[in-house]
């Protein structure tokens, strides 16, 4: 653990790796002197996200990140934007308001409902209000209990809440209307497994033939039901198969708008050999850090799937002989996405 004190500006008193036992931590806390100034909690949350929880300052990839933010009365700046960025960065914010605004003081509060805008989730689990400073000690046990309940720390990054997933869907003539609906069902089945919101996983989709079109971008839908409805509404196009051009299009139209702290996943579904070159677009996708899964059906060429897929191909390229078997691939794709996520350092 570490401590940041804030007034007008935040400053680290000691970071996550300064002290290795509770005795030293207690001694360091005793030595902290008050800075004074305003209550710029938004600035403090921003500082914590960018500086405090960094690898350099002792953050460990596998450990949940928790920030307990204490404010006297109300913040003197806005917390909403800084807190959104903190949530997207995997930080679980608990907010303790001490001696909150009375009825006649509420006119001075810059951002009404600031605690709900700051916390990880607005379900009451992350907010504590304390009537006066003398009662603060009573929050210790409830707070410790909640922080230790790691299964409920909903903002920790997991494989299911921290990706931008772009589906690249082959709508060529060989697919046919009925099979195209089956492909969309596959896309929906994968999407359903993720936690979808504007700060969690986001979903986008393009369809391609010789040409390409954006069905919906990452920032268009922010609930699971809206995403699933949007997938249902995708209309079958029909035409040729230019998979290389489709990958380039996805990089430009979808992944350029991906957030820097999201993992970029491309899931491409095709039923035939491409009419254009796929090697250079596939290399470009890999170079840009887009993890690519290639799903081939029926007449898709295994050698092309292996080139499109991120290395090792055995974990990222899948083939099924008919559209009705696509559903069998869903658990394997999800499992591999999560295995890969869990093997990566996360800060």
Buried (B, 14 or more C-beta within 10 A) or exposed (E): EBBBBBBEEBEBBBBBEBBEEEEEBEEBEEEEEEEEEEBBBBBBBBBBBEBBBEEEBBBEEEEBBBBBBBBEBBBBBBBBEBBBBBBBBBBBBBBBBBBBBEEEEEEEBEBEEBBBBBBBBEEEBBBBEBEEEEEBEEBEEEBEEBBEEEEBBBBBBBBBBBBBBBBBBBBBEBBBEEBBBBBBBBBBBBBBBBBBBBBBBBBBBBBBBBBBBBBBBBEBBBEBEBBBEBBEEBEBBBBBBBBBBBBBBBBEBBBEBBBEEBBBBBBBBBBBBBBBEBEEBBEBBBEEEBBBBBBBBBEBBEEBBBBBBBEEBEBBBBBBEEBEEBEEBBEEBBEBBBEBBEEEEBB
